[in-house]
Amino acid sequence: MVTEKKTSEKIDLAQFLNQQYLCETLTIKEVSTLIDYTELVVFNKNEVVAEIGEVGEALYFVISGKTALFAGDKAESQVGLIKAGELMGEMSFFDRNPRSVRAVALENDTRLLRLSRAMYKRLRVEHPYIAVNLLEHAIVSLDHLFRQVSQDVSTFSNYFYAPGRK
């Protein structure tokens, strides 16, 4: 993992974030402020971003690349895919329970904005409007995850317990 954030990178991040749901009601200055509270972290293919059993001490916003979510220790199975523009790590971050999946970068140069718990606490106090936007984005992100899991369970159930089967 590499950490970096230069002026030109900050401009690119601001332009990218300005086009995302997270920042649709934020001004350019507010987007820039949000970036100031984060750090850009870069992962290469197969690097672990977050490990099963850890309590989430940061939220991640995927800037580029993809991150897979894997369940299980030995025979891992992919249970999710997080792409550019999506938030990850919010469940463990907010409920402070250990992570139930492992997040792994699927591509070289996977770029994530990392918001640590300490910086989130500062953001809440110093810029509550930005923090509320982040919370709303986390709710939408969890809703998408829940709906996908519900759809997967329903599909599996229909396959396994085919209608009309006795």
Order of alpha helices (4+ residues) and beta strands (2+ residues): beta-alpha-alpha-beta-beta-beta-beta-beta-beta-alpha-beta-beta-alpha-alpha
